[in-house]
Amino acid sequence: MVWHNAWPIQSRDVHGARISASGQVLDTFVISEGLDDRAQPAVAYDADQDRYLVVYIVDTVGDGSDWDIY
């Protein structure tokens, strides 16, 4: 599971959590944070290689005019 936090006076950041099949939270972690706004994260899981791919957008200019995918 991935999500972005919307803070009242600072940029959004991206967080994640691993959750068991029974719904138990195994661990949580910060994926990306910084001065640039981050949003709309998505995650995919590769069961063969046991790895995750997380993508999200970053406001690289800071005024909402240029969003890049990371």
Protein Blocks (a to p, Z undefined) as FASTA:
>chain_A
ZZddddfkbccddddddddfkopafbdcdfbgcjbdcehiacdddfklopadddddddfk
onopaccdZZ
